[in-house]
């Protein structure tokens, strides 16, 4: 993951890997899905810049609501924030794509997940919610 980059209008900006695999996954899935819609792709790219924004920077972008998982709406907030800061849109869009690809490299790969799953104990009673009968639990 890149540590810093320059955005015209803002100067040198520090970045860090997101603390949430879900946030990284949200970015990647939306980025892949929005290749045909440039306005939504711009929102996803702006969201990536804000999600990867280091707290060591002076400015604070909007905060991503991980529970909502709405990258497109969050990206709109980020674009508005960047406009108010007079940031270069093209710098934000290009950098956002680069940061998304950096995040993809940080996500666990299928073989890594399979290897971890093999280390979990097998239990014949285990089922959804630990209920061997398959009935809903906690309903």
C-alpha positions, 0 to 999 in steps of 0.5 A, a space after each residue: 500500500 502506498 504511503 503518500 501521494 500528491 493531490 493538486 490543491 491539497 498537496 502531499 497526502 499520507 495513506 494507510 491500509 484500511 483497518 477493515 477487510 469489509 471496507 476493502 472488499 466493498 471498494 473492490 466489488 463496487 469498483 468492478 461493478 461500476 466500470 460501465 458508469 463513469 459517474 459511479 466509478 468516480 464516486 468509488 474512486 473518491 471513496 477509496 481515497 477517503 477510506 485510505 486517508 491517514 489520520 496523520 493528515 491535518 484534514 479529516 474526510 467524511 467517515 465511511 459507515 461500514 454497517 451501511 456498506 454504501 460506497 456510492 453514497 459515501 463516495 458522493 460525500 467524499 466528492 463534495 468534500 474534495 470539491 470544497 477543498 479545491 482538490 484536483 478531480 483527476 488526481 482523486 480519480 486516478 489515485 482512488 483506482 490505484 488505492 483500490 488495486 493496492 487494497 485488493 493485494 491486501 485481501 486474503 487470497 482464496 488459497 490463504 482462506 482455504 488453508 485457514 479453514 482446514 485448521 478449524 476443527 470438524 464437528 459432526 454436530 455443527 451446523 448453522 448456529 451450532 444447531 444439529 437439527 437445522 432449526 433457526 436459532 434465537 428466533 
